[in-house]
């Protein structure tokens, strides 16, 4: 009898394994120091999309030219349809010299207001109008907390923008105006904030599309009014109306029509083959050959000889009566 080890609960009961947790430090390093698309180190020019991800601009250009350049490109940046969907970032280089012996990755850029390093520890934002990058705390320090949304409240929330009026401010770095409720975008947001920013992006694109349709409809109405009033509209301002598409014809109907036409042509050819020459001449062309067009009175007129009138009567008096009758007949 084995009186060795005694099994405990861990040996008898199998519990659910814990979910694998990603290394936060490596995740932050990948998001803030490497391109989200090409996975290469970030190098200027650096751009960002409406969801706050960081990319190398050359990688985005390669993706737009060939969507198969990167295998997971559609999953990462499928919302980027053209260069208009990205913003070129204006980054402030880190004034601290790079230490080659440093164990941790040193930030290449800092906030121009607070000189905080852009390492992913602190939240950073960029302005959609000019692309200048600041720390969220530094930009919030320029105004009251109620005016600048905090990172927990996405600055691109379309619901807040629709319920309040625009609040324009000047960029503290380049002095370009921006709306602090809709133009402040968070860089590398969390999952919940990214979902909110995606909804705001789709709402902006839908509103822009509807506005473009309204402008086009209004321009067409104004042009029609000018034409009715007799005003000459320049050629480059005339709206082009797309021609209506030709109706589609069923392929089976085409084949049936062709067969019926061929059968009718064969029957007509057989019917004309059984006709006599006299009846067939009635169906001949009006401008046909000149064969059998001559009558008895006009046949052979090209062989006649014209005789001058002065000598014709003198010659006729000397001819016998038989020859005279022959000449008069012909």
Rosetta blueprint (number, residue, H / E / L):
1 X L
2 X L
3 X L
4 X L
5 X L
6 X L
7 X L
8 X L
9 X H
10 X H
11 X H
12 X H
13 X L
14 X L
15 X L
16 X L
17 X L
18 X L
19 X L
20 X L
21 X L
22 X L
23 X L
24 X H
25 X H
26 X H
27 X H
28 X H
29 X H
30 X H
31 X H
32 X H
33 X H
34 X E
35 X L
36 X L
37 X L
38 X L
39 X L
40 X L
41 X E
42 X L
43 X L
44 X L
45 X L
46 X E
47 X E
48 X E
49 X E
50 X L
51 X L
52 X L
53 X L
54 X E
55 X E
56 X E
57 X H
58 X H
59 X H
60 X H
61 X H
62 X H
63 X H
64 X H
65 X H
66 X L
67 X L
68 X L
69 X L
70 X L
71 X L
72 X L
73 X H
74 X H
75 X H
76 X H
77 X H
78 X L
79 X L
80 X L
81 X L
82 X L
83 X H
84 X H
85 X H
86 X E
87 X E
88 X E
89 X L
90 X E
91 X L
92 X E
93 X E
94 X L
95 X L
96 X L
97 X L
98 X L
99 X L
100 X L
101 X L
102 X L
103 X L
104 X L
105 X L
106 X L
107 X L
108 X L
109 X E
110 X E
111 X L
112 X L
113 X L
114 X L
115 X L
116 X L
117 X E
118 X L
119 X L
120 X L
121 X L
122 X L
123 X L
124 X E
125 X E
126 X E
127 X E
128 X L
129 X L
130 X L
131 X L
132 X E
133 X E
134 X E
135 X E
136 X H
137 X H
138 X H
139 X H
140 X H
141 X L
142 X L
143 X L
144 X L
145 X L
146 X L
147 X L
148 X L
149 X L
150 X L
151 X L
152 X L
153 X L
154 X L
155 X L
156 X L
157 X L
158 X H
159 X H
160 X H
161 X H
162 X H
163 X H
164 X L
165 X L
166 X L
167 X L
168 X E
169 X E
170 X E
171 X L
172 X L
173 X L
174 X L
175 X L
176 X L
177 X E
178 X E
179 X E
180 X L
181 X L
182 X L
183 X L
184 X E
185 X E
186 X E
187 X L
188 X L
189 X L
190 X L
191 X H
192 X H
193 X H
194 X H
195 X H
196 X H
197 X H
198 X H
199 X H
200 X H
201 X H
202 X H
203 X H
204 X H
205 X H
206 X H
207 X H
208 X H
209 X H
210 X H
211 X H
212 X H
213 X H
214 X H
215 X H
216 X H
217 X H
218 X H
219 X H
220 X H
221 X H
222 X H
223 X H
224 X H
225 X H
226 X H
227 X H
228 X H
229 X L
230 X L
231 X L
232 X L
233 X L
234 X L
235 X H
236 X H
237 X H
238 X L
239 X L
240 X L
241 X L
242 X L
243 X L
244 X L
245 X L
246 X L
247 X L
248 X L
249 X L
250 X L
251 X H
252 X H
253 X H
254 X H
255 X H
256 X H
257 X H
258 X H
259 X H
260 X H
261 X H
262 X H
263 X H
264 X H
265 X H
266 X H
267 X H
268 X H
269 X H
270 X H
271 X H
272 X H
273 X H
274 X L
275 X L
276 X L
277 X H
278 X H
279 X H
280 X H
281 X H
282 X H
283 X L
284 X L
285 X L
286 X L
287 X L
288 X L
289 X L
290 X L
291 X L
292 X L
293 X L
294 X L
295 X L
296 X L
297 X L
298 X L
299 X L
300 X L
301 X H
302 X H
303 X H
304 X L
305 X L
306 X L
307 X L
308 X L
309 X H
310 X H
311 X H
312 X H
313 X H
314 X H
315 X H
316 X H
317 X H
318 X H
319 X L
320 X L
321 X H
322 X H
323 X H
324 X H
325 X H
326 X H
327 X H
328 X H
329 X H
330 X L
